[in-house]
Amino acid sequence: MLMAVSGMVPAGKEELDPALNAIQSLIAVRKRDGWKIALFQNTPAAWHGRPEDSKQLTEELRKALQPQPKA
């Protein structure tokens, strides 16, 4: 099982739109011929009643968008 979060910058914009943040889950199973996706789910990260959690996720995603320094 793999869980991830995602955010999107709408076309023509430069900033993340917090309303588009999502939580993704993927379950993979190994078969004789290799790994196969058994389930993929994309759920809006609405955080109903928890605005601070929504802000925190958006800030984490904004940081991930920043150019990384070269080693």
PyMOL Python script that loads the backbone (N, CA, C, O; Angstrom):
from pymol import cmd

cmd.read_pdbstr("""\
ATOM      1  N   MET A   1       0.844  -1.167   0.000  1.00  0.00           N
ATOM      2  CA  MET A   1       0.000   0.000   0.000  1.00  0.00           C
ATOM      3  C   MET A   1       0.891   1.232   0.000  1.00  0.00           C
ATOM      4  O   MET A   1       1.883   1.299   0.726  1.00  0.00           O
ATOM      5  N   LEU A   2       0.526   2.198  -0.820  1.00  0.00           N
ATOM      6  CA  LEU A   2       1.232   3.462  -0.909  1.00  0.00           C
ATOM      7  C   LEU A   2       0.211   4.573  -0.713  1.00  0.00           C
ATOM      8  O   LEU A   2      -0.850   4.568  -1.336  1.00  0.00           O
ATOM      9  N   MET A   3       0.534   5.519   0.151  1.00  0.00           N
ATOM     10  CA  MET A   3      -0.324   6.682   0.337  1.00  0.00           C
ATOM     11  C   MET A   3       0.489   7.924   0.028  1.00  0.00           C
ATOM     12  O   MET A   3       1.675   7.997   0.349  1.00  0.00           O
ATOM     13  N   ALA A   4      -0.161   8.907  -0.602  1.00  0.00           N
ATOM     14  CA  ALA A   4       0.519  10.144  -0.987  1.00  0.00           C
ATOM     15  C   ALA A   4      -0.472  11.293  -0.926  1.00  0.00           C
ATOM     16  O   ALA A   4      -1.685  11.096  -0.864  1.00  0.00           O
ATOM     17  N   VAL A   5       0.076  12.492  -0.946  1.00  0.00           N
ATOM     18  CA  VAL A   5      -0.750  13.688  -1.054  1.00  0.00           C
ATOM     19  C   VAL A   5      -0.348  14.415  -2.321  1.00  0.00           C
ATOM     20  O   VAL A   5       0.791  14.302  -2.776  1.00  0.00           O
ATOM     21  N   SER A   6      -1.277  15.157  -2.888  1.00  0.00           N
ATOM     22  CA  SER A   6      -0.964  15.910  -4.098  1.00  0.00           C
ATOM     23  C   SER A   6      -1.679  17.253  -4.071  1.00  0.00           C
ATOM     24  O   SER A   6      -2.691  17.435  -3.394  1.00  0.00           O
ATOM     25  N   GLY A   7      -1.124  18.170  -4.822  1.00  0.00           N
ATOM     26  CA  GLY A   7      -1.731  19.473  -5.005  1.00  0.00           C
ATOM     27  C   GLY A   7      -1.569  19.860  -6.463  1.00  0.00           C
ATOM     28  O   GLY A   7      -0.737  19.298  -7.176  1.00  0.00           O
ATOM     29  N   MET A   8      -2.363  20.818  -6.898  1.00  0.00           N
ATOM     30  CA  MET A   8      -2.290  21.226  -8.301  1.00  0.00           C
ATOM     31  C   MET A   8      -2.241  22.742  -8.421  1.00  0.00           C
ATOM     32  O   MET A   8      -2.870  23.479  -7.662  1.00  0.00           O
ATOM     33  N   VAL A   9      -1.469  23.171  -9.403  1.00  0.00           N
ATOM     34  CA  VAL A   9      -1.438  24.566  -9.805  1.00  0.00           C
ATOM     35  C   VAL A   9      -2.300  24.639 -11.062  1.00  0.00           C
ATOM     36  O   VAL A   9      -1.934  24.061 -12.086  1.00  0.00           O
ATOM     37  N   PRO A  10      -3.438  25.336 -11.009  1.00  0.00           N
ATOM     38  CA  PRO A  10      -4.305  25.406 -12.187  1.00  0.00           C
ATOM     39  C   PRO A  10      -3.604  26.083 -13.369  1.00  0.00           C
ATOM     40  O   PRO A  10      -2.698  26.897 -13.189  1.00  0.00           O
ATOM     41  N   ALA A  11      -4.038  25.735 -14.563  1.00  0.00           N
ATOM     42  CA  ALA A  11      -3.490  26.335 -15.787  1.00  0.00           C
ATOM     43  C   ALA A  11      -3.622  27.850 -15.719  1.00  0.00           C
ATOM     44  O   ALA A  11      -4.673  28.382 -15.360  1.00  0.00           O
ATOM     45  N   GLY A  12      -2.542  28.531 -16.069  1.00  0.00           N
ATOM     46  CA  GLY A  12      -2.538  29.984 -16.072  1.00  0.00           C
ATOM     47  C   GLY A  12      -2.280  30.613 -14.716  1.00  0.00           C
ATOM     48  O   GLY A  12      -2.254  31.838 -14.603  1.00  0.00           O
ATOM     49  N   LYS A  13      -2.089  29.806 -13.690  1.00  0.00           N
ATOM     50  CA  LYS A  13      -1.827  30.298 -12.334  1.00  0.00           C
ATOM     51  C   LYS A  13      -0.403  29.936 -11.928  1.00  0.00           C
ATOM     52  O   LYS A  13       0.264  29.148 -12.598  1.00  0.00           O
ATOM     53  N   GLU A  14       0.050  30.520 -10.826  1.00  0.00           N
ATOM     54  CA  GLU A  14       1.400  30.234 -10.326  1.00  0.00           C
ATOM     55  C   GLU A  14       1.401  29.652  -8.928  1.00  0.00           C
ATOM     56  O   GLU A  14       2.448  29.242  -8.426  1.00  0.00           O
ATOM     57  N   GLU A  15       0.239  29.611  -8.296  1.00  0.00           N
ATOM     58  CA  GLU A  15       0.144  29.125  -6.919  1.00  0.00           C
ATOM     59  C   GLU A  15      -0.766  27.902  -6.845  1.00  0.00           C
ATOM     60  O   GLU A  15      -1.674  27.729  -7.659  1.00  0.00           O
ATOM     61  N   LEU A  16      -0.499  27.061  -5.849  1.00  0.00           N
ATOM     62  CA  LEU A  16      -1.365  25.921  -5.574  1.00  0.00           C
ATOM     63  C   LEU A  16      -2.761  26.414  -5.217  1.00  0.00           C
ATOM     64  O   LEU A  16      -2.920  27.464  -4.594  1.00  0.00           O
ATOM     65  N   ASP A  17      -3.758  25.656  -5.612  1.00  0.00           N
ATOM     66  CA  ASP A  17      -5.131  25.916  -5.195  1.00  0.00           C
ATOM     67  C   ASP A  17      -5.461  24.899  -4.107  1.00  0.00           C
ATOM     68  O   ASP A  17      -5.635  23.720  -4.416  1.00  0.00           O
ATOM     69  N   PRO A  18      -5.552  25.317  -2.833  1.00  0.00           N
ATOM     70  CA  PRO A  18      -5.807  24.374  -1.744  1.00  0.00           C
ATOM     71  C   PRO A  18      -7.069  23.534  -1.944  1.00  0.00           C
ATOM     72  O   PRO A  18      -7.158  22.425  -1.419  1.00  0.00           O
ATOM     73  N   ALA A  19      -8.036  24.045  -2.691  1.00  0.00           N
ATOM     74  CA  ALA A  19      -9.265  23.282  -2.932  1.00  0.00           C
ATOM     75  C   ALA A  19      -9.006  22.045  -3.790  1.00  0.00           C
ATOM     76  O   ALA A  19      -9.849  21.150  -3.855  1.00  0.00           O
ATOM     77  N   LEU A  20      -7.846  21.987  -4.449  1.00  0.00           N
ATOM     78  CA  LEU A  20      -7.513  20.854  -5.314  1.00  0.00           C
ATOM     79  C   LEU A  20      -6.582  19.842  -4.652  1.00  0.00           C
ATOM     80  O   LEU A  20      -6.208  18.851  -5.281  1.00  0.00           O
ATOM     81  N   ASN A  21      -6.200  20.072  -3.390  1.00  0.00           N
ATOM     82  CA  ASN A  21      -5.353  19.106  -2.679  1.00  0.00           C
ATOM     83  C   ASN A  21      -6.085  17.773  -2.564  1.00  0.00           C
ATOM     84  O   ASN A  21      -7.307  17.735  -2.421  1.00  0.00           O
ATOM     85  N   ALA A  22      -5.328  16.686  -2.628  1.00  0.00           N
ATOM     86  CA  ALA A  22      -5.941  15.358  -2.580  1.00  0.00           C
ATOM     87  C   ALA A  22      -5.050  14.386  -1.821  1.00  0.00           C
ATOM     88  O   ALA A  22      -3.841  14.583  -1.692  1.00  0.00           O
ATOM     89  N   ILE A  23      -5.679  13.345  -1.330  1.00  0.00           N
ATOM     90  CA  ILE A  23      -4.980  12.227  -0.690  1.00  0.00           C
ATOM     91  C   ILE A  23      -5.180  11.031  -1.607  1.00  0.00           C
ATOM     92  O   ILE A  23      -6.302  10.726  -2.012  1.00  0.00           O
ATOM     93  N   GLN A  24      -4.077  10.354  -1.934  1.00  0.00           N
ATOM     94  CA  GLN A  24      -4.148   9.237  -2.860  1.00  0.00           C
ATOM     95  C   GLN A  24      -3.691   7.961  -2.179  1.00  0.00           C
ATOM     96  O   GLN A  24      -2.750   7.959  -1.386  1.00  0.00           O
ATOM     97  N   SER A  25      -4.377   6.879  -2.505  1.00  0.00           N
ATOM     98  CA  SER A  25      -4.028   5.551  -1.987  1.00  0.00           C
ATOM     99  C   SER A  25      -3.903   4.599  -3.165  1.00  0.00           C
ATOM    100  O   SER A  25      -4.709   4.633  -4.095  1.00  0.00           O
ATOM    101  N   LEU A  26      -2.886   3.752  -3.115  1.00  0.00           N
ATOM    102  CA  LEU A  26      -2.675   2.761  -4.160  1.00  0.00           C
ATOM    103  C   LEU A  26      -2.356   1.433  -3.484  1.00  0.00           C
ATOM    104  O   LEU A  26      -1.525   1.367  -2.578  1.00  0.00           O
ATOM    105  N   ILE A  27      -3.017   0.396  -3.930  1.00  0.00           N
ATOM    106  CA  ILE A  27      -2.708  -0.956  -3.457  1.00  0.00           C
ATOM    107  C   ILE A  27      -2.255  -1.760  -4.658  1.00  0.00           C
ATOM    108  O   ILE A  27      -2.950  -1.836  -5.671  1.00  0.00           O
ATOM    109  N   ALA A  28      -1.085  -2.355  -4.535  1.00  0.00           N
ATOM    110  CA  ALA A  28      -0.524  -3.183  -5.605  1.00  0.00           C
ATOM    111  C   ALA A  28      -0.380  -4.616  -5.101  1.00  0.00           C
ATOM    112  O   ALA A  28      -0.107  -4.853  -3.924  1.00  0.00           O
ATOM    113  N   VAL A  29      -0.565  -5.553  -6.006  1.00  0.00           N
ATOM    114  CA  VAL A  29      -0.388  -6.965  -5.671  1.00  0.00           C
ATOM    115  C   VAL A  29       0.598  -7.580  -6.664  1.00  0.00           C
ATOM    116  O   VAL A  29       0.631  -7.218  -7.840  1.00  0.00           O
ATOM    117  N   ARG A  30       1.392  -8.508  -6.163  1.00  0.00           N
ATOM    118  CA  ARG A  30       2.351  -9.177  -7.041  1.00  0.00           C
ATOM    119  C   ARG A  30       1.708 -10.428  -7.610  1.00  0.00           C
ATOM    120  O   ARG A  30       1.227 -11.289  -6.874  1.00  0.00           O
ATOM    121  N   LYS A  31       1.709 -10.511  -8.916  1.00  0.00           N
ATOM    122  CA  LYS A  31       1.188 -11.678  -9.634  1.00  0.00           C
ATOM    123  C   LYS A  31       2.375 -12.390 -10.280  1.00  0.00           C
ATOM    124  O   LYS A  31       3.510 -11.923 -10.192  1.00  0.00           O
ATOM    125  N   ARG A  32       2.109 -13.504 -10.918  1.00  0.00           N
ATOM    126  CA  ARG A  32       3.188 -14.242 -11.573  1.00  0.00           C
ATOM    127  C   ARG A  32       3.914 -13.400 -12.610  1.00  0.00           C
ATOM    128  O   ARG A  32       5.126 -13.527 -12.784  1.00  0.00           O
ATOM    129  N   ASP A  33       3.167 -12.537 -13.302  1.00  0.00           N
ATOM    130  CA  ASP A  33       3.781 -11.744 -14.372  1.00  0.00           C
ATOM    131  C   ASP A  33       4.174 -10.344 -13.920  1.00  0.00           C
ATOM    132  O   ASP A  33       4.425  -9.481 -14.760  1.00  0.00           O
ATOM    133  N   GLY A  34       4.235 -10.096 -12.607  1.00  0.00           N
ATOM    134  CA  GLY A  34       4.700  -8.804 -12.097  1.00  0.00           C
ATOM    135  C   GLY A  34       3.663  -8.128 -11.217  1.00  0.00           C
ATOM    136  O   GLY A  34       2.639  -8.713 -10.865  1.00  0.00           O
ATOM    137  N   TRP A  35       3.952  -6.891 -10.875  1.00  0.00           N
ATOM    138  CA  TRP A  35       3.077  -6.108 -10.011  1.00  0.00           C
ATOM    139  C   TRP A  35       1.904  -5.543 -10.799  1.00  0.00           C
ATOM    140  O   TRP A  35       2.054  -5.108 -11.941  1.00  0.00           O
ATOM    141  N   LYS A  36       0.739  -5.558 -10.172  1.00  0.00           N
ATOM    142  CA  LYS A  36      -0.482  -5.019 -10.773  1.00  0.00           C
ATOM    143  C   LYS A  36      -1.170  -4.104  -9.763  1.00  0.00           C
ATOM    144  O   LYS A  36      -1.159  -4.375  -8.562  1.00  0.00           O
ATOM    145  N   ILE A  37      -1.767  -3.023 -10.254  1.00  0.00           N
ATOM    146  CA  ILE A  37      -2.534  -2.139  -9.380  1.00  0.00           C
ATOM    147  C   ILE A  37      -3.893  -2.773  -9.126  1.00  0.00           C
ATOM    148  O   ILE A  37      -4.631  -3.084 -10.061  1.00  0.00           O
ATOM    149  N   ALA A  38      -4.215  -2.959  -7.846  1.00  0.00           N
ATOM    150  CA  ALA A  38      -5.500  -3.529  -7.472  1.00  0.00           C
ATOM    151  C   ALA A  38      -6.512  -2.429  -7.155  1.00  0.00           C
ATOM    152  O   ALA A  38      -7.712  -2.601  -7.368  1.00  0.00           O
ATOM    153  N   LEU A  39      -6.021  -1.302  -6.647  1.00  0.00           N
ATOM    154  CA  LEU A  39      -6.920  -0.204  -6.293  1.00  0.00           C
ATOM    155  C   LEU A  39      -6.158   1.104  -6.342  1.00  0.00           C
ATOM    156  O   LEU A  39      -5.025   1.187  -5.869  1.00  0.00           O
ATOM    157  N   PHE A  40      -6.775   2.123  -6.910  1.00  0.00           N
ATOM    158  CA  PHE A  40      -6.244   3.483  -6.840  1.00  0.00           C
ATOM    159  C   PHE A  40      -7.405   4.377  -6.456  1.00  0.00           C
ATOM    160  O   PHE A  40      -8.467   4.340  -7.077  1.00  0.00           O
ATOM    161  N   GLN A  41      -7.194   5.185  -5.422  1.00  0.00           N
ATOM    162  CA  GLN A  41      -8.238   6.088  -4.955  1.00  0.00           C
ATOM    163  C   GLN A  41      -7.664   7.482  -4.798  1.00  0.00           C
ATOM    164  O   GLN A  41      -6.584   7.657  -4.235  1.00  0.00           O
ATOM    165  N   ASN A  42      -8.382   8.467  -5.291  1.00  0.00           N
ATOM    166  CA  ASN A  42      -8.005   9.873  -5.198  1.00  0.00           C
ATOM    167  C   ASN A  42      -9.146  10.588  -4.474  1.00  0.00           C
ATOM    168  O   ASN A  42     -10.252  10.694  -5.006  1.00  0.00           O
ATOM    169  N   THR A  43      -8.880  11.078  -3.264  1.00  0.00           N
ATOM    170  CA  THR A  43      -9.910  11.688  -2.439  1.00  0.00           C
ATOM    171  C   THR A  43      -9.550  13.139  -2.153  1.00  0.00           C
ATOM    172  O   THR A  43      -8.420  13.419  -1.753  1.00  0.00           O
ATOM    173  N   PRO A  44     -10.483  14.071  -2.348  1.00  0.00           N
ATOM    174  CA  PRO A  44     -10.196  15.461  -1.992  1.00  0.00           C
ATOM    175  C   PRO A  44      -9.772  15.574  -0.530  1.00  0.00           C
ATOM    176  O   PRO A  44     -10.369  14.953   0.351  1.00  0.00           O
ATOM    177  N   ALA A  45      -8.743  16.366  -0.286  1.00  0.00           N
ATOM    178  CA  ALA A  45      -8.261  16.578   1.093  1.00  0.00           C
ATOM    179  C   ALA A  45      -9.038  17.756   1.683  1.00  0.00           C
ATOM    180  O   ALA A  45      -8.497  18.854   1.820  1.00  0.00           O
ATOM    181  N   ALA A  46     -10.290  17.528   2.026  1.00  0.00           N
ATOM    182  CA  ALA A  46     -11.173  18.605   2.470  1.00  0.00           C
ATOM    183  C   ALA A  46     -10.895  19.035   3.911  1.00  0.00           C
ATOM    184  O   ALA A  46     -11.073  20.206   4.245  1.00  0.00           O
ATOM    185  N   TRP A  47     -10.468  18.123   4.755  1.00  0.00           N
ATOM    186  CA  TRP A  47     -10.162  18.426   6.155  1.00  0.00           C
ATOM    187  C   TRP A  47     -11.305  19.201   6.829  1.00  0.00           C
ATOM    188  O   TRP A  47     -11.064  20.205   7.499  1.00  0.00           O
ATOM    189  N   HIS A  48     -12.517  18.745   6.655  1.00  0.00           N
ATOM    190  CA  HIS A  48     -13.699  19.402   7.221  1.00  0.00           C
ATOM    191  C   HIS A  48     -13.507  19.691   8.709  1.00  0.00           C
ATOM    192  O   HIS A  48     -13.211  18.791   9.495  1.00  0.00           O
ATOM    193  N   GLY A  49     -13.678  20.944   9.077  1.00  0.00           N
ATOM    194  CA  GLY A  49     -13.569  21.336  10.482  1.00  0.00           C
ATOM    195  C   GLY A  49     -12.151  21.403  11.002  1.00  0.00           C
ATOM    196  O   GLY A  49     -11.948  21.623  12.196  1.00  0.00           O
ATOM    197  N   ARG A  50     -11.153  21.218  10.135  1.00  0.00           N
ATOM    198  CA  ARG A  50      -9.757  21.245  10.561  1.00  0.00           C
ATOM    199  C   ARG A  50      -8.954  22.165   9.645  1.00  0.00           C
ATOM    200  O   ARG A  50      -8.070  21.692   8.930  1.00  0.00           O
ATOM    201  N   PRO A  51      -9.241  23.471   9.649  1.00  0.00           N
ATOM    202  CA  PRO A  51      -8.567  24.388   8.716  1.00  0.00           C
ATOM    203  C   PRO A  51      -7.059  24.441   8.893  1.00  0.00           C
ATOM    204  O   PRO A  51      -6.340  24.669   7.921  1.00  0.00           O
ATOM    205  N   GLU A  52      -6.564  24.237  10.102  1.00  0.00           N
ATOM    206  CA  GLU A  52      -5.110  24.265  10.320  1.00  0.00           C
ATOM    207  C   GLU A  52      -4.430  23.101   9.612  1.00  0.00           C
ATOM    208  O   GLU A  52      -3.326  23.259   9.089  1.00  0.00           O
ATOM    209  N   ASP A  53      -5.069  21.935   9.586  1.00  0.00           N
ATOM    210  CA  ASP A  53      -4.497  20.787   8.873  1.00  0.00           C
ATOM    211  C   ASP A  53      -4.458  21.053   7.378  1.00  0.00           C
ATOM    212  O   ASP A  53      -3.500  20.677   6.703  1.00  0.00           O
ATOM    213  N   SER A  54      -5.500  21.701   6.856  1.00  0.00           N
ATOM    214  CA  SER A  54      -5.527  22.059   5.441  1.00  0.00           C
ATOM    215  C   SER A  54      -4.397  23.029   5.105  1.00  0.00           C
ATOM    216  O   SER A  54      -3.710  22.859   4.098  1.00  0.00           O
ATOM    217  N   LYS A  55      -4.207  24.041   5.941  1.00  0.00           N
ATOM    218  CA  LYS A  55      -3.122  25.007   5.725  1.00  0.00           C
ATOM    219  C   LYS A  55      -1.762  24.328   5.778  1.00  0.00           C
ATOM    220  O   LYS A  55      -0.889  24.613   4.959  1.00  0.00           O
ATOM    221  N   GLN A  56      -1.582  23.424   6.745  1.00  0.00           N
ATOM    222  CA  GLN A  56      -0.297  22.734   6.895  1.00  0.00           C
ATOM    223  C   GLN A  56       0.017  21.899   5.652  1.00  0.00           C
ATOM    224  O   GLN A  56       1.147  21.915   5.164  1.00  0.00           O
ATOM    225  N   LEU A  57      -0.973  21.173   5.142  1.00  0.00           N
ATOM    226  CA  LEU A  57      -0.747  20.365   3.939  1.00  0.00           C
ATOM    227  C   LEU A  57      -0.372  21.258   2.758  1.00  0.00           C
ATOM    228  O   LEU A  57       0.553  20.941   2.010  1.00  0.00           O
ATOM    229  N   THR A  58      -1.083  22.368   2.589  1.00  0.00           N
ATOM    230  CA  THR A  58      -0.786  23.273   1.482  1.00  0.00           C
ATOM    231  C   THR A  58       0.629  23.829   1.590  1.00  0.00           C
ATOM    232  O   THR A  58       1.320  23.951   0.579  1.00  0.00           O
ATOM    233  N   GLU A  59       1.069  24.169   2.800  1.00  0.00           N
ATOM    234  CA  GLU A  59       2.434  24.678   2.984  1.00  0.00           C
ATOM    235  C   GLU A  59       3.476  23.615   2.665  1.00  0.00           C
ATOM    236  O   GLU A  59       4.499  23.916   2.050  1.00  0.00           O
ATOM    237  N   GLU A  60       3.226  22.373   3.079  1.00  0.00           N
ATOM    238  CA  GLU A  60       4.150  21.279   2.757  1.00  0.00           C
ATOM    239  C   GLU A  60       4.258  21.102   1.239  1.00  0.00           C
ATOM    240  O   GLU A  60       5.350  20.903   0.708  1.00  0.00           O
ATOM    241  N   LEU A  61       3.130  21.176   0.557  1.00  0.00           N
ATOM    242  CA  LEU A  61       3.141  21.024  -0.895  1.00  0.00           C
ATOM    243  C   LEU A  61       3.845  22.206  -1.566  1.00  0.00           C
ATOM    244  O   LEU A  61       4.558  22.020  -2.553  1.00  0.00           O
ATOM    245  N   ARG A  62       3.652  23.416  -1.044  1.00  0.00           N
ATOM    246  CA  ARG A  62       4.342  24.591  -1.603  1.00  0.00           C
ATOM    247  C   ARG A  62       5.848  24.439  -1.478  1.00  0.00           C
ATOM    248  O   ARG A  62       6.587  24.758  -2.409  1.00  0.00           O
ATOM    249  N   LYS A  63       6.310  23.950  -0.322  1.00  0.00           N
ATOM    250  CA  LYS A  63       7.739  23.734  -0.133  1.00  0.00           C
ATOM    251  C   LYS A  63       8.283  22.716  -1.129  1.00  0.00           C
ATOM    252  O   LYS A  63       9.397  22.866  -1.632  1.00  0.00           O
ATOM    253  N   ALA A  64       7.497  21.682  -1.412  1.00  0.00           N
ATOM    254  CA  ALA A  64       7.929  20.644  -2.356  1.00  0.00           C
ATOM    255  C   ALA A  64       8.037  21.210  -3.777  1.00  0.00           C
ATOM    256  O   ALA A  64       8.798  20.685  -4.589  1.00  0.00           O
ATOM    257  N   LEU A  65       7.296  22.258  -4.083  1.00  0.00           N
ATOM    258  CA  LEU A  65       7.357  22.877  -5.405  1.00  0.00           C
ATOM    259  C   LEU A  65       8.588  23.748  -5.597  1.00  0.00           C
ATOM    260  O   LEU A  65       8.959  24.044  -6.733  1.00  0.00           O
ATOM    261  N   GLN A  66       9.215  24.155  -4.533  1.00  0.00           N
ATOM    262  CA  GLN A  66      10.375  25.038  -4.623  1.00  0.00           C
ATOM    263  C   GLN A  66      11.552  24.309  -5.275  1.00  0.00           C
ATOM    264  O   GLN A  66      11.760  23.122  -5.024  1.00  0.00           O
ATOM    265  N   PRO A  67      12.315  25.008  -6.106  1.00  0.00           N
ATOM    266  CA  PRO A  67      13.502  24.393  -6.705  1.00  0.00           C
ATOM    267  C   PRO A  67      14.448  23.892  -5.614  1.00  0.00           C
ATOM    268  O   PRO A  67      14.692  24.576  -4.620  1.00  0.00           O
ATOM    269  N   GLN A  68      14.965  22.704  -5.818  1.00  0.00           N
ATOM    270  CA  GLN A  68      15.888  22.106  -4.855  1.00  0.00           C
ATOM    271  C   GLN A  68      17.317  22.518  -5.191  1.00  0.00           C
ATOM    272  O   GLN A  68      17.691  22.533  -6.364  1.00  0.00           O
ATOM    273  N   PRO A  69      18.129  22.856  -4.174  1.00  0.00           N
ATOM    274  CA  PRO A  69      19.525  23.205  -4.447  1.00  0.00           C
ATOM    275  C   PRO A  69      20.279  22.014  -5.012  1.00  0.00           C
ATOM    276  O   PRO A  69      20.048  20.873  -4.612  1.00  0.00           O
ATOM    277  N   LYS A  70      21.186  22.287  -5.949  1.00  0.00           N
ATOM    278  CA  LYS A  70      21.981  21.224  -6.539  1.00  0.00           C
ATOM    279  C   LYS A  70      23.103  20.831  -5.595  1.00  0.00           C
ATOM    280  O   LYS A  70      23.682  21.675  -4.911  1.00  0.00           O
ATOM    281  N   ALA A  71      23.396  19.560  -5.568  1.00  0.00           N
ATOM    282  CA  ALA A  71      24.434  19.047  -4.654  1.00  0.00           C
ATOM    283  C   ALA A  71      25.813  19.315  -5.182  1.00  0.00           C
ATOM    284  O   ALA A  71      26.800  18.953  -4.543  1.00  0.00           O
TER     285      ALA A  71
END
""", "prot")
cmd.dss("prot")
cmd.show_as("cartoon", "prot")
cmd.util.cbc("prot")
cmd.orient("prot")
